[in-house]
Amino acid sequence: MKPALALAALGLAGCSLEPTPPVCTRLFAYVTVLVRDAAAHPVADASVDVIRVATGRSIVCAGDQTQNCVDPTAFFPEAGTYAVFHDGLVVSKAGEAFRVIATKGASRAEAVLRIGSDGCHVEKRSGPDVLTLAP
């Protein structure tokens, strides 16, 4: 019985209870939303604001491309696609709530997205993929 116990102890010696850090890729991830009008057509010229619910502060760039902001007009191949978060911003693994507001003229759409991190990249945990503008 003692050799089996010694073998089991050696097997456990190679195990660590410390979590292994994730292996991250060089991919720069974005969280996006699609903005559509009432007829489901893409809206490429909407104004989009993203507000961190916990602080009430906007994270959208004010045109100066400063740190800790997101440029919702970043290029995406599908018309009406807007960036609302990216890997350059800090978010907890558990996730945080962000209010996304899209407007065009008198039309508006609003939703709350929960965005978190897998330890490497941001990911949307909940919330809609599409915002539909309504008068």
N, CA, C and O atoms as a MOPAC input file, in Angstrom:
PM7 MOZYME 1SCF
protein

 N      0.81300 1    -1.19000 1     0.00000 1
 C      0.00000 1     0.00000 1     0.00000 1
 C      0.85500 1     1.25100 1     0.00000 1
 O      0.47500 1     2.26300 1    -0.58800 1
 N      2.01000 1     1.19200 1     0.65700 1
 C      2.86700 1     2.36200 1     0.71100 1
 C      3.37700 1     2.78000 1    -0.66400 1
 O      3.43200 1     3.98200 1    -0.92200 1
 N      3.76400 1     1.85100 1    -1.58300 1
 C      4.18900 1     2.29500 1    -2.91300 1
 C      3.07900 1     3.01000 1    -3.66100 1
 O      3.35200 1     3.96400 1    -4.38900 1
 N      1.81900 1     2.57200 1    -3.50000 1
 C      0.70000 1     3.23200 1    -4.18100 1
 C      0.49700 1     4.63400 1    -3.62900 1
 O      0.20600 1     5.56400 1    -4.38100 1
 N      0.65000 1     4.79000 1    -2.31100 1
 C      0.50000 1     6.09400 1    -1.69200 1
 C      1.59800 1     7.03800 1    -2.16400 1
 O      1.33900 1     8.21100 1    -2.43500 1
 N      2.82400 1     6.52900 1    -2.26400 1
 C      3.94100 1     7.34200 1    -2.74200 1
 C      3.72500 1     7.75800 1    -4.19200 1
 O      4.01700 1     8.89400 1    -4.56400 1
 N      3.21500 1     6.84500 1    -5.00800 1
 C      2.94200 1     7.15200 1    -6.40800 1
 C      1.85200 1     8.22000 1    -6.52600 1
 O      1.95900 1     9.12200 1    -7.35800 1
 N      0.82000 1     8.12600 1    -5.71100 1
 C     -0.25400 1     9.12700 1    -5.72300 1
 C      0.28000 1    10.48400 1    -5.29200 1
 O     -0.09300 1    11.50500 1    -5.86900 1
 N      1.14000 1    10.51100 1    -4.29700 1
 C      1.71600 1    11.77100 1    -3.83100 1
 C      2.56900 1    12.39900 1    -4.93000 1
 O      2.53900 1    13.61600 1    -5.11400 1
 N      3.32600 1    11.58600 1    -5.66200 1
 C      4.13100 1    12.11700 1    -6.76900 1
 C      3.23600 1    12.68700 1    -7.87400 1
 O      3.55700 1    13.71300 1    -8.47300 1
 N      2.12800 1    12.02300 1    -8.13300 1
 C      1.20100 1    12.49500 1    -9.16000 1
 C      0.60200 1    13.84200 1    -8.78600 1
 O      0.43700 1    14.71300 1    -9.64000 1
 N      0.28000 1    14.00800 1    -7.51600 1
 C     -0.29600 1    15.27100 1    -7.06100 1
 C      0.73900 1    16.38000 1    -6.99400 1
 O      0.39000 1    17.55700 1    -7.08400 1
 N      2.00400 1    16.02500 1    -6.83800 1
 C      3.04500 1    17.04300 1    -6.76400 1
 C      3.13300 1    17.83900 1    -8.06000 1
 O      3.54100 1    19.00000 1    -8.05000 1
 N      2.75800 1    17.22800 1    -9.16000 1
 C      2.80000 1    17.93000 1   -10.43700 1
 C      1.59600 1    18.81900 1   -10.66200 1
 O      1.58300 1    19.59900 1   -11.61500 1
 N      0.57900 1    18.72600 1    -9.81200 1
 C     -0.62100 1    19.54500 1    -9.94900 1
 C     -0.45600 1    20.83700 1    -9.17300 1
 O      0.19400 1    20.86700 1    -8.12700 1
 N     -1.02600 1    21.86600 1    -9.67300 1
 C     -0.98100 1    23.14600 1    -8.99500 1
 C     -2.40200 1    23.61600 1    -8.75400 1
 O     -3.26800 1    23.46300 1    -9.61600 1
 N     -2.63900 1    24.17200 1    -7.61200 1
 C     -3.95300 1    24.71300 1    -7.31300 1
 C     -4.07600 1    26.15500 1    -7.80700 1
 O     -5.16300 1    26.73200 1    -7.79000 1
 N     -2.96700 1    26.72800 1    -8.24300 1
 C     -2.98300 1    28.09000 1    -8.78100 1
 C     -3.58400 1    28.06100 1   -10.17800 1
 O     -3.25100 1    27.18200 1   -10.97200 1
 N     -4.47600 1    29.01700 1   -10.49500 1
 C     -5.03100 1    29.03900 1   -11.84600 1
 C     -3.95500 1    29.37000 1   -12.87000 1
 O     -3.09200 1    30.21700 1   -12.63700 1
 N     -4.02300 1    28.69800 1   -13.99000 1
 C     -3.07300 1    28.94400 1   -15.06400 1
 C     -3.53900 1    30.16100 1   -15.85300 1
 O     -4.69700 1    30.21100 1   -16.26800 1
 N     -2.65900 1    31.15200 1   -16.07200 1
 C     -3.08400 1    32.31400 1   -16.84700 1
 C     -3.44400 1    31.90100 1   -18.27400 1
 O     -2.83600 1    30.98600 1   -18.83000 1
 N     -4.42400 1    32.56800 1   -18.85900 1
 C     -4.81500 1    32.19600 1   -20.21500 1
 C     -3.72300 1    32.52500 1   -21.22700 1
 O     -2.90900 1    33.42300 1   -21.01000 1
 N     -3.71800 1    31.80300 1   -22.30700 1
 C     -2.81100 1    32.10000 1   -23.40700 1
 C     -3.58000 1    33.02000 1   -24.34900 1
 O     -4.57600 1    32.61100 1   -24.94600 1
 N     -3.12300 1    34.24300 1   -24.47900 1
 C     -3.84500 1    35.24900 1   -25.25800 1
 C     -3.29600 1    35.34700 1   -26.67600 1
 O     -2.11100 1    35.12300 1   -26.92200 1
 N     -4.18100 1    35.68500 1   -27.59100 1
 C     -3.78100 1    35.90300 1   -28.98200 1
 C     -3.53700 1    37.38900 1   -29.20800 1
 O     -3.83700 1    38.21000 1   -28.34100 1
 N     -2.99800 1    37.73200 1   -30.36000 1
 C     -2.75400 1    39.13200 1   -30.69900 1
 C     -3.97900 1    39.79300 1   -31.31300 1
 O     -3.92600 1    40.96000 1   -31.70100 1
 N     -5.06500 1    39.06600 1   -31.40300 1
 C     -6.31600 1    39.60400 1   -31.90700 1
 C     -6.74100 1    40.79900 1   -31.05900 1
 O     -6.60200 1    40.77100 1   -29.83600 1
 N     -7.25800 1    41.84600 1   -31.69800 1
 C     -7.80600 1    42.99100 1   -30.98600 1
 C     -9.31200 1    42.90300 1   -31.13200 1
 O     -9.85400 1    43.18300 1   -32.20200 1
 N     -9.99000 1    42.51500 1   -30.06300 1
 C    -11.42400 1    42.22900 1   -30.12800 1
 C    -12.27200 1    43.47300 1   -29.89700 1
 O    -11.90900 1    44.36600 1   -29.13100 1
 N    -13.40000 1    43.50600 1   -30.57400 1
 C    -14.39800 1    44.55600 1   -30.42800 1
 C    -15.73100 1    43.92600 1   -30.04900 1
 O    -16.00300 1    42.77200 1   -30.38000 1
 N    -16.55500 1    44.69400 1   -29.35300 1
 C    -17.96200 1    44.37200 1   -29.17800 1
 C    -18.70200 1    45.37000 1   -30.05200 1
 O    -18.46000 1    46.57400 1   -29.96600 1
 N    -19.59600 1    44.87800 1   -30.88800 1
 C    -20.30200 1    45.75600 1   -31.81700 1
 C    -21.81300 1    45.59900 1   -31.67600 1
 O    -22.30600 1    44.61000 1   -31.13400 1
 N    -22.52900 1    46.59500 1   -32.17700 1
 C    -23.97500 1    46.51300 1   -32.34000 1
 C    -24.29900 1    46.94300 1   -33.76100 1
 O    -23.55800 1    47.71000 1   -34.37500 1
 N    -25.40200 1    46.44600 1   -34.27000 1
 C    -25.92300 1    46.86700 1   -35.56400 1
 C    -27.06100 1    47.83900 1   -35.28900 1
 O    -27.93700 1    47.55800 1   -34.47200 1
 N    -27.05100 1    48.97600 1   -35.96600 1
 C    -28.12700 1    49.95000 1   -35.81600 1
 C    -28.96800 1    49.91100 1   -37.08900 1
 O    -28.46000 1    50.04800 1   -38.20200 1
 N    -30.26500 1    49.71900 1   -36.88900 1
 C    -31.21200 1    49.60100 1   -38.00300 1
 C    -32.33000 1    50.62400 1   -37.83400 1
 O    -32.59400 1    51.08800 1   -36.72500 1
 N    -32.98700 1    50.97300 1   -38.94700 1
 C    -34.17200 1    51.81200 1   -38.85200 1
 C    -35.39800 1    50.91900 1   -38.68200 1
 O    -35.27300 1    49.69600 1   -38.61700 1
 N    -36.57600 1    51.52400 1   -38.61000 1
 C    -37.80000 1    50.75600 1   -38.37100 1
 C    -38.08600 1    49.75100 1   -39.48100 1
 O    -38.77900 1    48.75900 1   -39.25400 1
 N    -37.55600 1    50.00000 1   -40.68900 1
 C    -37.74400 1    49.07500 1   -41.81100 1
 C    -36.61800 1    48.04200 1   -41.88400 1
 O    -36.51500 1    47.31400 1   -42.87200 1
 N    -35.77700 1    47.97000 1   -40.85700 1
 C    -34.65300 1    47.02000 1   -40.74700 1
 C    -33.51000 1    47.32200 1   -41.71000 1
 O    -32.69100 1    46.44400 1   -41.97900 1
 N    -33.43500 1    48.55000 1   -42.23600 1
 C    -32.30500 1    48.95100 1   -43.07300 1
 C    -31.16500 1    49.43200 1   -42.17400 1
 O    -31.42100 1    50.06000 1   -41.14700 1
 N    -29.92500 1    49.15100 1   -42.53800 1
 C    -28.79800 1    49.61500 1   -41.72800 1
 C    -28.72100 1    51.14300 1   -41.71900 1
 O    -28.99500 1    51.79800 1   -42.72500 1
 N    -28.34600 1    51.69100 1   -40.57900 1
 C    -28.19200 1    53.14000 1   -40.42200 1
 C    -26.70800 1    53.42100 1   -40.21900 1
 O    -26.16300 1    53.19900 1   -39.13700 1
 N    -26.06600 1    53.91000 1   -41.26800 1
 C    -24.62000 1    54.12000 1   -41.22300 1
 C    -24.23200 1    55.48200 1   -40.65600 1
 O    -23.04900 1    55.72700 1   -40.41700 1
 N    -25.19000 1    56.36600 1   -40.43900 1
 C    -24.86200 1    57.71100 1   -39.96100 1
 C    -25.53800 1    58.05300 1   -38.63800 1
 O    -25.89500 1    59.20600 1   -38.39600 1
 N    -25.71000 1    57.05100 1   -37.78900 1
 C    -26.28700 1    57.28900 1   -36.45800 1
 C    -25.20700 1    57.85500 1   -35.53900 1
 O    -24.01200 1    57.71700 1   -35.80200 1
 N    -25.63700 1    58.47600 1   -34.48900 1
 C    -24.73900 1    58.90400 1   -33.42200 1
 C    -24.86300 1    57.86400 1   -32.31400 1
 O    -25.97100 1    57.54800 1   -31.88000 1
 N    -23.73800 1    57.33200 1   -31.85600 1
 C    -23.76500 1    56.26700 1   -30.84900 1
 C    -22.96600 1    56.71400 1   -29.63100 1
 O    -21.82800 1    57.16700 1   -29.75400 1
 N    -23.57300 1    56.58200 1   -28.45900 1
 C    -22.89800 1    56.89500 1   -27.20500 1
 C    -22.91600 1    55.64300 1   -26.34000 1
 O    -23.89000 1    54.89100 1   -26.34200 1
 N    -21.84100 1    55.42600 1   -25.60500 1
 C    -21.71900 1    54.26800 1   -24.71600 1
 C    -21.38200 1    54.80600 1   -23.33000 1
 O    -20.39200 1    55.51500 1   -23.14700 1
 N    -22.21500 1    54.46100 1   -22.36500 1
 C    -22.05900 1    54.98800 1   -21.00800 1
 C    -21.85100 1    53.83100 1   -20.03900 1
 O    -22.63700 1    52.88400 1   -20.00200 1
 N    -20.78200 1    53.92400 1   -19.25800 1
 C    -20.53800 1    52.93200 1   -18.19500 1
 C    -21.55900 1    53.21500 1   -17.09300 1
 O    -21.50800 1    54.26500 1   -16.45300 1
 N    -22.47900 1    52.28600 1   -16.87300 1
 C    -23.59000 1    52.50100 1   -15.95300 1
 C    -23.09100 1    52.82700 1   -14.53800 1
 O    -23.66900 1    53.68700 1   -13.87400 1
 N    -22.04500 1    52.16800 1   -14.07200 1
 C    -21.55200 1    52.36500 1   -12.70700 1
 C    -21.08400 1    53.79200 1   -12.45000 1
 O    -21.19400 1    54.28800 1   -11.32900 1
 N    -20.56100 1    54.45400 1   -13.48100 1
 C    -20.02200 1    55.81200 1   -13.28800 1
 C    -20.86300 1    56.88900 1   -13.96100 1
 O    -20.75300 1    58.06800 1   -13.62300 1
 N    -21.70300 1    56.48800 1   -14.91500 1
 C    -22.47700 1    57.47300 1   -15.66900 1
 C    -21.64700 1    58.22100 1   -16.69400 1
 O    -22.12000 1    59.19600 1   -17.27800 1
 N    -20.41800 1    57.78300 1   -16.92200 1
 C    -19.51300 1    58.48500 1   -17.85000 1
 C    -19.49000 1    57.81700 1   -19.20900 1
 O    -19.51600 1    56.59100 1   -19.32000 1
 N    -19.44000 1    58.65100 1   -20.24500 1
 C    -19.35500 1    58.16900 1   -21.61600 1
 C    -17.94800 1    57.65800 1   -21.89100 1
 O    -16.96700 1    58.22100 1   -21.40600 1
 N    -17.85800 1    56.59100 1   -22.67100 1
 C    -16.54200 1    56.08800 1   -23.06600 1
 C    -16.29400 1    56.32400 1   -24.54800 1
 O    -15.32700 1    55.80700 1   -25.10700 1
 N    -17.16200 1    57.10300 1   -25.18900 1
 C    -16.99900 1    57.39500 1   -26.60800 1
 C    -16.00600 1    58.53900 1   -26.77300 1
 O    -16.01000 1    59.48900 1   -25.99000 1
 N    -15.15700 1    58.44500 1   -27.79200 1
 C    -14.15900 1    59.48200 1   -28.05300 1
 C    -14.83400 1    60.81200 1   -28.36200 1
 O    -15.88800 1    60.86000 1   -28.99600 1
 N    -14.22400 1    61.86100 1   -27.91500 1
 C    -14.73000 1    63.20300 1   -28.19400 1
 C    -14.01300 1    63.78300 1   -29.40900 1
 O    -13.92900 1    65.00300 1   -29.55000 1
 N    -13.50300 1    62.93500 1   -30.27600 1
 C    -12.80700 1    63.41300 1   -31.47000 1
 C    -11.31100 1    63.52100 1   -31.28900 1
 O    -10.58100 1    63.68300 1   -32.26700 1
 N    -10.83200 1    63.43300 1   -30.04100 1
 C     -9.39800 1    63.58800 1   -29.79400 1
 C     -8.67100 1    62.25700 1   -29.66600 1
 O     -7.45300 1    62.23200 1   -29.49000 1
 N     -9.40900 1    61.14200 1   -29.75400 1
 C     -8.81500 1    59.80200 1   -29.68600 1
 C     -7.95400 1    59.60300 1   -28.44400 1
 O     -6.88900 1    58.99100 1   -28.51600 1
 N     -8.41100 1    60.11700 1   -27.31200 1
 C     -7.66800 1    59.94600 1   -26.06700 1
 C     -7.81100 1    58.51300 1   -25.56700 1
 O     -8.62600 1    57.74100 1   -26.07200 1
 N     -7.01600 1    58.17800 1   -24.58200 1
 C     -7.09700 1    56.84400 1   -24.00000 1
 C     -8.45900 1    56.62000 1   -23.36100 1
 O     -9.18500 1    57.56600 1   -23.05400 1
 N     -8.78400 1    55.37200 1   -23.17100 1
 C    -10.02200 1    54.96500 1   -22.51000 1
 C    -11.26400 1    55.46300 1   -23.23000 1
 O    -12.22600 1    55.90600 1   -22.60400 1
 N    -11.22800 1    55.38500 1   -24.54400 1
 C    -12.40600 1    55.75100 1   -25.31800 1
 C    -12.57100 1    54.74700 1   -26.44800 1
 O    -11.66800 1    53.96500 1   -26.74300 1
 N    -13.72000 1    54.78300 1   -27.06200 1
 C    -13.99400 1    53.91200 1   -28.19500 1
 C    -14.51700 1    54.78600 1   -29.32500 1
 O    -15.32100 1    55.69000 1   -29.09600 1
 N    -14.06700 1    54.52100 1   -30.52200 1
 C    -14.53100 1    55.25600 1   -31.69600 1
 C    -15.60200 1    54.41200 1   -32.37000 1
 O    -15.28100 1    53.43200 1   -33.04300 1
 N    -16.87700 1    54.77600 1   -32.20100 1
 C    -17.93200 1    53.94300 1   -32.76000 1
 C    -17.94400 1    53.92700 1   -34.28300 1
 O    -18.62000 1    53.09400 1   -34.88700 1
 N    -17.20700 1    54.83400 1   -34.90800 1
 C    -17.19400 1    54.88100 1   -36.37100 1
 C    -16.04500 1    54.07000 1   -36.95800 1
 O    -15.78100 1    54.15500 1   -38.15800 1
 N    -15.35500 1    53.28300 1   -36.12900 1
 C    -14.27500 1    52.43800 1   -36.64600 1
 C    -14.81000 1    51.60600 1   -37.81000 1
 O    -15.98800 1    51.24900 1   -37.83000 1
 N    -13.96300 1    51.30400 1   -38.75900 1
 C    -14.41800 1    50.61800 1   -39.97500 1
 C    -14.83800 1    49.18600 1   -39.70300 1
 O    -14.09500 1    48.40700 1   -39.10600 1
 N    -16.02300 1    48.85700 1   -40.14300 1
 C    -16.52100 1    47.49300 1   -40.15800 1
 C    -17.18700 1    47.28500 1   -41.50700 1
 O    -17.82800 1    48.20600 1   -42.01300 1
 N    -17.06000 1    46.12200 1   -42.09900 1
 C    -17.57000 1    45.91900 1   -43.46200 1
 C    -19.08000 1    46.00700 1   -43.60700 1
 O    -19.56900 1    46.34900 1   -44.68300 1
 N    -19.83400 1    45.70700 1   -42.55100 1
 C    -21.28800 1    45.73900 1   -42.67300 1
 C    -21.81000 1    47.12200 1   -42.28400 1
 O    -21.54400 1    47.59600 1   -41.17900 1
 N    -22.54400 1    47.76600 1   -43.17800 1
 C    -23.11100 1    49.08100 1   -42.90400 1
 C    -23.97900 1    49.00700 1   -41.65000 1
 O    -24.67500 1    48.01800 1   -41.42100 1
 N    -23.92800 1    50.05300 1   -40.85200 1
 C    -24.73200 1    50.09300 1   -39.63700 1
 C    -24.08600 1    49.42700 1   -38.44400 1
 O    -24.71400 1    49.32500 1   -37.39000 1
 N    -22.84600 1    48.96800 1   -38.57300 1
 C    -22.13500 1    48.32200 1   -37.47000 1
 C    -21.30800 1    49.36000 1   -36.72300 1
 O    -20.56200 1    50.12700 1   -37.33100 1
 N    -21.44400 1    49.37700 1   -35.41600 1
 C    -20.74300 1    50.34900 1   -34.57900 1
 C    -20.00200 1    49.62700 1   -33.45500 1
 O    -20.53600 1    48.70500 1   -32.84000 1
 N    -18.76700 1    50.05700 1   -33.19600 1
 C    -17.99900 1    49.52900 1   -32.06400 1
 C    -18.53300 1    50.17500 1   -30.79100 1
 O    -18.73100 1    51.38800 1   -30.73900 1
 N    -18.76100 1    49.36700 1   -29.77400 1
 C    -19.19100 1    49.91100 1   -28.49800 1
 C    -18.19000 1    49.60800 1   -27.37600 1
 O    -18.27500 1    50.18900 1   -26.29400 1
 N    -17.24800 1    48.70200 1   -27.63200 1
 C    -16.22800 1    48.37000 1   -26.64100 1
 C    -15.09900 1    47.64600 1   -27.35700 1
 O    -15.31500 1    47.06100 1   -28.41800 1
 N    -13.89300 1    47.67800 1   -26.78800 1
 C    -12.76100 1    46.97600 1   -27.39900 1
 C    -11.73500 1    46.59700 1   -26.34600 1
 O    -11.83900 1    46.99500 1   -25.18500 1
 N    -10.74800 1    45.82700 1   -26.76200 1
 C     -9.72400 1    45.31500 1   -25.85200 1
 C     -8.86800 1    46.39800 1   -25.20400 1
 O     -8.20800 1    46.13600 1   -24.19900 1
 N     -8.86800 1    47.59600 1   -25.75200 1
 C     -8.07600 1    48.67700 1   -25.17100 1
 C     -8.69600 1    49.26900 1   -23.91500 1
 O     -8.06500 1    50.07500 1   -23.23200 1
 N     -9.91400 1    48.88000 1   -23.60700 1
 C    -10.61300 1    49.38500 1   -22.42900 1
 C    -10.59500 1    48.33900 1   -21.32500 1
 O    -10.55800 1    47.13900 1   -21.59600 1
 N    -10.62000 1    48.79800 1   -20.09100 1
 C    -10.55600 1    47.89800 1   -18.94300 1
 C    -11.96800 1    47.54000 1   -18.50200 1
 O    -12.82100 1    48.40900 1   -18.31600 1
 N    -12.19500 1    46.24200 1   -18.33800 1
 C    -13.47000 1    45.74500 1   -17.82400 1
 C    -13.17200 1    44.49700 1   -16.99700 1
 O    -12.24100 1    43.75200 1   -17.30000 1
 N    -13.95800 1    44.27800 1   -15.96500 1
 C    -13.72400 1    43.12700 1   -15.09500 1
 C    -14.10600 1    41.82700 1   -15.78600 1
 O    -14.89400 1    41.82200 1   -16.73200 1
 N    -13.54500 1    40.73400 1   -15.30700 1
 C    -13.92100 1    39.42000 1   -15.83600 1
 C    -15.39500 1    39.14200 1   -15.57400 1
 O    -16.07200 1    38.52900 1   -16.40000 1
 N    -15.88800 1    39.59100 1   -14.43200 1
 C    -17.29300 1    39.36500 1   -14.09000 1
 C    -18.22600 1    40.13400 1   -15.01000 1
 O    -19.36000 1    39.71300 1   -15.24200 1
 N    -17.76000 1    41.24900 1   -15.53200 1
 C    -18.56600 1    42.03800 1   -16.45100 1
 C    -19.16900 1    43.27200 1   -15.80600 1
 O    -19.33200 1    43.34800 1   -14.58800 1
 N    -19.49300 1    44.22700 1   -16.65100 1
 C    -20.10000 1    45.48000 1   -16.21600 1
 C    -21.20100 1    45.85200 1   -17.18900 1
 O    -21.23300 1    45.38500 1   -18.32800 1
 N    -22.10300 1    46.70000 1   -16.72000 1
 C    -23.21500 1    47.15200 1   -17.55400 1
 C    -22.82700 1    48.43800 1   -18.29200 1
 O    -22.23800 1    49.34900 1   -17.71000 1
 N    -23.16700 1    48.49400 1   -19.58000 1
 C    -22.94200 1    49.67100 1   -20.40800 1
 C    -24.23500 1    49.99500 1   -21.15200 1
 O    -24.83900 1    49.12500 1   -21.78000 1
 N    -24.65100 1    51.26000 1   -21.07100 1
 C    -25.84500 1    51.70800 1   -21.77800 1
 C    -25.40400 1    52.22800 1   -23.14700 1
 O    -24.55400 1    53.11300 1   -23.24300 1
 N    -25.99300 1    51.66800 1   -24.19800 1
 C    -25.67600 1    52.07600 1   -25.57000 1
 C    -26.88800 1    52.83700 1   -26.09800 1
 O    -28.01100 1    52.33200 1   -26.08900 1
 N    -26.63800 1    54.06000 1   -26.55800 1
 C    -27.70800 1    54.91200 1   -27.06700 1
 C    -27.37000 1    55.29800 1   -28.50400 1
 O    -26.33400 1    55.91000 1   -28.76400 1
 N    -28.24100 1    54.93900 1   -29.42400 1
 C    -28.07200 1    55.30100 1   -30.83800 1
 C    -29.17300 1    56.29200 1   -31.20200 1
 O    -30.34000 1    56.08600 1   -30.86800 1
 N    -28.79400 1    57.36800 1   -31.88700 1
 C    -29.77800 1    58.36800 1   -32.31100 1
 C    -29.50300 1    58.78400 1   -33.74900 1
 O    -28.36800 1    58.76400 1   -34.22400 1
 N    -30.57700 1    59.16000 1   -34.41700 1
 C    -30.49700 1    59.78300 1   -35.73600 1
 C    -31.73300 1    60.65600 1   -35.85400 1
 O    -32.85800 1    60.15900 1   -35.91200 1
 N    -31.51300 1    61.95700 1   -35.88800 1
 C    -32.64200 1    62.87400 1   -35.90700 1
 C    -33.47700 1    62.67800 1   -34.65500 1
 O    -32.95200 1    62.68700 1   -33.54200 1
 N    -34.79800 1    62.49800 1   -34.84100 1
 C    -35.70400 1    62.29500 1   -33.70900 1
 C    -35.82300 1    60.82100 1   -33.31500 1
 O    -36.51500 1    60.50000 1   -32.34900 1
 N    -35.16600 1    59.93000 1   -34.03800 1
 C    -35.24300 1    58.49100 1   -33.74000 1
 C    -34.16000 1    58.09300 1   -32.75200 1
 O    -33.06400 1    58.65300 1   -32.74200 1
 N    -34.49500 1    57.10500 1   -31.91600 1
 C    -33.57500 1    56.70900 1   -30.85300 1
 C    -33.75000 1    55.22300 1   -30.53800 1
 O    -34.84400 1    54.67300 1   -30.66500 1
 N    -32.66300 1    54.59100 1   -30.12900 1
 C    -32.68700 1    53.22100 1   -29.61900 1
 C    -31.72500 1    53.16200 1   -28.44100 1
 O    -30.69100 1    53.82900 1   -28.43600 1
 N    -32.07100 1    52.37000 1   -27.46000 1
 C    -31.25000 1    52.28200 1   -26.25400 1
 C    -31.29000 1    50.85600 1   -25.73000 1
 O    -32.32900 1    50.19700 1   -25.77200 1
 N    -30.14900 1    50.38800 1   -25.23700 1
 C    -30.07700 1    49.05100 1   -24.64900 1
 C    -28.93800 1    49.01200 1   -23.64300 1
 O    -28.01200 1    49.82100 1   -23.70300 1
 N    -29.01500 1    48.06800 1   -22.72300 1
 C    -27.92900 1    47.84300 1   -21.77100 1
 C    -27.25200 1    46.53600 1   -22.15600 1
 O    -27.89900 1    45.49600 1   -22.28400 1
 N    -25.92900 1    46.61100 1   -22.34000 1
 C    -25.12100 1    45.43200 1   -22.63400 1
 C    -24.27600 1    45.11600 1   -21.41500 1
 O    -23.79000 1    46.02600 1   -20.74500 1
 N    -24.09800 1    43.85700 1   -21.12500 1
 C    -23.15700 1    43.43400 1   -20.08800 1
 C    -21.92600 1    42.94300 1   -20.81300 1
 O    -21.98400 1    41.99900 1   -21.60200 1
 N    -20.79900 1    43.60100 1   -20.53500 1
 C    -19.54400 1    43.29200 1   -21.20900 1
 C    -18.52600 1    42.87600 1   -20.15900 1
 O    -18.38000 1    43.52700 1   -19.12400 1
 N    -17.83000 1    41.79200 1   -20.43600 1
 C    -16.81400 1    41.27900 1   -19.52500 1
 C    -15.56800 1    40.90500 1   -20.30300 1
 O    -15.41600 1    41.25400 1   -21.47300 1
 N    -14.68700 1    40.19500 1   -19.63700 1
 C    -13.43000 1    39.77500 1   -20.25000 1
 C    -13.18500 1    38.31300 1   -19.92400 1
 O    -13.54200 1    37.83600 1   -18.84700 1
 N    -12.57400 1    37.60900 1   -20.86400 1
 C    -12.18900 1    36.22100 1   -20.59600 1
 C    -10.76400 1    36.15100 1   -20.05300 1
 O    -10.18700 1    35.07000 1   -19.94000 1
 N    -10.20700 1    37.30200 1   -19.72200 1
 C     -8.83400 1    37.37900 1   -19.24300 1
 C     -7.89500 1    37.85400 1   -20.33300 1
 O     -6.77800 1    38.28700 1   -20.04800 1
 N     -8.33500 1    37.77800 1   -21.57300 1
 C     -7.55300 1    38.23500 1   -22.72400 1
 C     -8.32300 1    39.25700 1   -23.54900 1
 O     -7.79800 1    40.31400 1   -23.89800 1
 N     -9.55100 1    38.93400 1   -23.85000 1
 C    -10.34200 1    39.75500 1   -24.77200 1
 C    -11.71400 1    40.06300 1   -24.19000 1
 O    -12.25600 1    39.30700 1   -23.38400 1
 N    -12.26400 1    41.20700 1   -24.62600 1
 C    -13.60500 1    41.58400 1   -24.20100 1
 C    -14.62600 1    40.70600 1   -24.90400 1
 O    -14.38200 1    40.19900 1   -25.99800 1
 N    -15.77200 1    40.53600 1   -24.26100 1
 C    -16.85400 1    39.75700 1   -24.84900 1
 C    -18.18000 1    40.25900 1   -24.30700 1
 O    -18.28500 1    40.66000 1   -23.14800 1
 N    -19.18200 1    40.22900 1   -25.16100 1
 C    -20.52300 1    40.61600 1   -24.73500 1
 C    -21.14100 1    39.42600 1   -24.02400 1
 O    -21.19200 1    38.32100 1   -24.56400 1
 N    -21.61300 1    39.66600 1   -22.80500 1
 C    -22.22300 1    38.60100 1   -22.00900 1
 C    -23.73600 1    38.57300 1   -22.18700 1
 O    -24.34900 1    37.50600 1   -22.18900 1
 N    -24.33700 1    39.76000 1   -22.33700 1
 C    -25.77600 1    39.82100 1   -22.55000 1
 C    -26.12400 1    41.14600 1   -23.21100 1
 O    -25.34500 1    42.09900 1   -23.19900 1
 N    -27.30800 1    41.17300 1   -23.78100 1
 C    -27.78100 1    42.37100 1   -24.45300 1
 C    -27.98400 1    42.09100 1   -25.93500 1
 O    -27.47800 1    41.09900 1   -26.45900 1
 N    -28.72200 1    42.96000 1   -26.60500 1
 C    -29.05400 1    42.73100 1   -28.00900 1
 C    -27.87900 1    42.95900 1   -28.95000 1
 O    -26.94600 1    43.69800 1   -28.63800 1
 N    -27.94500 1    42.31400 1   -30.09800 1
 C    -26.96000 1    42.55000 1   -31.17000 1
 C    -27.40200 1    43.69000 1   -32.06800 1
 O    -26.57700 1    44.32600 1   -32.72400 1
 N    -28.70600 1    43.95200 1   -32.09900 1
 C    -29.27700 1    44.95300 1   -33.00900 1
 C    -30.06200 1    45.97500 1   -32.21300 1
 O    -30.85700 1    45.62000 1   -31.34300 1
 N    -29.83600 1    47.26300 1   -32.51700 1
 C    -30.64000 1    48.34900 1   -31.96400 1
 C    -31.49500 1    48.89500 1   -33.08700 1
 O    -30.96600 1    49.26900 1   -34.13400 1
 N    -32.80000 1    48.94900 1   -32.89600 1
 C    -33.71000 1    49.43000 1   -33.92300 1
 C    -34.21700 1    50.80800 1   -33.52800 1
 O    -34.87200 1    50.96700 1   -32.49800 1
 N    -33.91000 1    51.80400 1   -34.35300 1
 C    -34.32500 1    53.17000 1   -34.08400 1
 C    -35.83500 1    53.29100 1   -34.19600 1
 O    -36.45800 1    52.73400 1   -35.09900 1
 N    -36.40800 1    54.03200 1   -33.25800 1
 C    -37.85500 1    54.29700 1   -33.27400 1
 C    -38.07000 1    55.77400 1   -32.97200 1
 O    -37.30400 1    56.37300 1   -32.21700 1
 N    -39.10700 1    56.36000 1   -33.55800 1
 C    -39.37200 1    57.79000 1   -33.30700 1
 C    -39.80300 1    58.02700 1   -31.86900 1
 O    -40.06600 1    59.16600 1   -31.48300 1

